[in-house]
Amino acid sequence: MASKIKDFVNEQREILAEQASRLRTEPLKAARAATAKSAERIKALNPRIRAVSRSGVKLTAISQSTAERLIQLQEQLVTSALTDAATQLERAARADNVKELVKDQAAVLRATRERIVSDITEAVTILKGAGGDVRKVATHTYESVTGKSAPAAAKAKTKAKAARRKVKRAVRKAPARKK
């Protein structure tokens, strides 16, 4: 084992010595070759950098439109909450007795609960849409930069999820341990 390591180290030393002597004898040629190779690598990065930059612009547009939609939703929430409060006060002022007041308050509470549920549903819909858009941009950017398609990664994720489900099911179905 030790002799193999020594042989490997000696080989590497010889290779490095050869490269060093080549650099001493032909420094200009080596520098030109290195410069040309560097230029090629930089040129090869251009499309990838453009793809990442474009995706940054797209993500900014998605976040701005999402923020705009959420701000509009918030405006609607505040407006409807203030309108409901004013309506509640008007009904309380018009109530002839306590029974009628409680009945009106119950109706208002049901309407408020329904409004809150629909508002939450709208907010979730906005965020889900933004998440889908971000996923599309990320997938496209990944494909542009790596040249690989993302469905392979998605299939692997699906297989892993299915495997986790099988394990969970097996654990749930397993008999309890005896103490």
C-alpha positions as CSV (number, residue, x, y, z in Angstrom):
1,M,0.0,0.0,0.0
2,A,2.8,2.4,1.0
3,S,4.7,1.6,-2.2
4,K,1.6,2.4,-4.3
5,I,1.2,5.8,-2.6
6,K,4.9,6.5,-3.2
7,D,4.5,5.5,-6.9
8,F,1.5,7.8,-7.2
9,V,3.3,10.7,-5.5
10,N,6.4,10.2,-7.7
11,E,4.2,10.1,-10.9
12,Q,2.5,13.4,-9.8
13,R,5.8,15.0,-9.1
14,E,7.1,14.0,-12.5
15,I,4.0,15.4,-14.2
16,L,4.3,18.7,-12.3
17,A,8.0,18.9,-13.0
18,E,7.3,18.4,-16.7
19,Q,4.6,21.1,-16.7
20,A,6.9,23.5,-14.9
21,S,9.7,22.9,-17.4
22,R,7.3,23.5,-20.2
23,L,6.1,26.7,-18.7
24,R,9.8,27.8,-18.3
25,T,10.7,27.1,-21.9
26,E,7.5,28.3,-23.5
27,P,5.9,30.9,-21.2
28,L,4.3,33.0,-23.9
29,K,2.7,30.1,-25.6
30,A,1.3,28.8,-22.3
31,A,0.0,32.2,-21.4
32,R,-1.7,32.6,-24.7
33,A,-3.3,29.1,-24.4
34,A,-4.5,29.9,-20.9
35,T,-5.9,33.3,-22.0
36,A,-7.7,31.7,-25.0
37,K,-9.2,29.0,-22.7
38,S,-10.3,31.6,-20.2
39,A,-12.0,33.7,-23.0
40,E,-13.9,30.6,-24.2
41,R,-15.1,29.8,-20.7
42,I,-16.3,33.4,-20.2
43,K,-18.1,33.4,-23.5
44,A,-19.8,30.1,-22.5
45,L,-21.1,31.7,-19.4
46,N,-22.9,34.5,-21.3
47,P,-26.1,32.6,-22.1
48,R,-26.3,31.3,-18.6
49,I,-25.9,34.7,-17.0
50,R,-28.5,36.1,-19.3
51,A,-30.9,33.4,-18.3
52,V,-30.4,34.0,-14.6
53,S,-30.8,37.8,-15.2
54,R,-34.0,37.3,-17.1
55,S,-35.3,35.1,-14.4
56,G,-34.5,37.7,-11.8
57,V,-36.5,40.3,-13.8
58,K,-39.4,37.8,-14.1
59,L,-39.3,37.1,-10.3
60,T,-39.4,40.8,-9.6
61,A,-42.4,41.2,-11.8
62,I,-44.1,38.3,-10.1
63,S,-43.4,39.6,-6.6
64,Q,-44.6,43.1,-7.6
65,S,-47.9,41.9,-9.1
66,T,-48.4,39.6,-6.1
67,A,-47.8,42.5,-3.6
68,E,-50.2,44.7,-5.7
69,R,-52.9,42.1,-5.6
70,L,-52.5,41.5,-1.8
71,I,-52.6,45.3,-1.2
72,Q,-55.8,45.5,-3.2
73,L,-57.2,42.6,-1.2
74,Q,-56.2,44.3,2.1
75,E,-58.0,47.5,0.9
76,Q,-61.1,45.4,0.3
77,L,-60.8,43.8,3.7
78,V,-60.5,47.1,5.6
79,T,-63.3,48.6,3.6
80,S,-65.6,45.7,4.2
81,A,-64.7,45.5,7.9
82,L,-65.5,49.2,8.3
83,T,-68.7,48.9,6.4
84,D,-69.7,45.9,8.5
85,A,-68.9,47.8,11.7
86,A,-71.0,50.8,10.6
87,T,-73.9,48.5,9.6
88,Q,-73.7,46.7,13.0
89,L,-73.9,50.0,14.8
90,E,-76.9,51.1,12.7
91,R,-78.7,47.9,13.4
92,A,-78.0,48.2,17.1
93,A,-79.4,51.7,17.1
94,R,-82.5,50.6,15.3
95,A,-83.1,47.5,17.4
96,D,-86.4,47.7,19.4
97,N,-85.4,45.1,22.0
98,V,-82.5,43.0,23.1
99,K,-83.9,39.9,21.3
100,E,-83.8,41.7,18.0
101,L,-80.3,43.1,18.7
102,V,-78.9,39.6,19.5
103,K,-80.6,38.1,16.4
104,D,-79.1,40.9,14.2
105,Q,-75.7,40.3,15.8
106,A,-75.8,36.6,15.1
107,A,-76.6,37.3,11.5
108,V,-73.8,39.8,11.3
109,L,-71.4,37.3,12.8
110,R,-72.3,34.6,10.2
111,A,-71.8,37.1,7.4
112,T,-68.5,38.2,8.9
113,R,-67.3,34.6,9.2
114,E,-68.2,33.9,5.6
115,R,-66.4,37.1,4.5
116,I,-63.3,36.1,6.4
117,V,-63.3,32.6,4.8
118,S,-63.7,34.1,1.3
119,D,-60.9,36.6,2.0
120,I,-58.6,34.0,3.2
121,T,-59.4,31.8,0.2
122,E,-58.6,34.8,-2.1
123,A,-55.3,35.4,-0.3
124,V,-54.3,31.8,-0.7
125,T,-55.3,31.8,-4.3
126,I,-53.1,34.8,-4.9
127,L,-50.2,33.2,-3.2
128,K,-50.7,29.9,-4.9
129,G,-50.7,31.6,-8.3
130,A,-47.5,33.4,-7.4
131,G,-45.9,30.1,-6.3
132,G,-46.8,28.5,-9.6
133,D,-45.3,31.4,-11.5
134,V,-42.1,31.2,-9.5
135,R,-42.0,27.5,-10.0
136,K,-42.3,28.0,-13.8
137,V,-39.5,30.6,-13.8
138,A,-37.3,28.4,-11.7
139,T,-37.8,25.4,-13.9
140,H,-37.1,27.4,-17.0
141,T,-34.0,28.9,-15.5
142,Y,-32.8,25.5,-14.4
143,E,-33.3,24.1,-17.8
144,S,-31.6,27.1,-19.5
145,V,-28.6,27.0,-17.2
146,T,-28.0,23.3,-16.9
147,G,-29.4,22.1,-20.2
148,K,-31.2,19.3,-18.2
149,S,-35.0,19.1,-18.1
150,A,-36.6,19.5,-14.7
151,P,-39.2,16.7,-15.1
152,A,-36.6,14.2,-14.1
153,A,-36.2,15.9,-10.8
154,A,-40.0,16.1,-10.4
155,K,-40.3,12.4,-11.1
156,A,-37.6,11.6,-8.5
157,K,-39.5,13.8,-6.0
158,T,-42.7,12.0,-6.8
159,K,-41.0,8.6,-6.3
160,A,-39.6,9.7,-3.0
161,K,-43.0,10.9,-1.9
162,A,-44.6,7.6,-2.8
163,A,-41.9,5.7,-0.9
164,R,-42.5,7.9,2.2
165,R,-46.2,7.2,1.9
166,K,-45.5,3.4,1.8
167,V,-43.3,3.6,4.9
168,K,-45.9,5.7,6.8
169,R,-48.7,3.2,5.8
170,A,-46.5,0.3,6.9
171,V,-45.9,1.9,10.2
172,R,-49.5,2.7,10.7
173,K,-50.6,-0.8,9.8
174,A,-47.9,-2.6,11.9
175,P,-49.1,-4.2,15.1
176,A,-48.3,-2.5,18.4
177,R,-45.3,-3.6,20.2
178,K,-45.7,-5.7,23.3
179,K,-44.1,-4.4,26.5
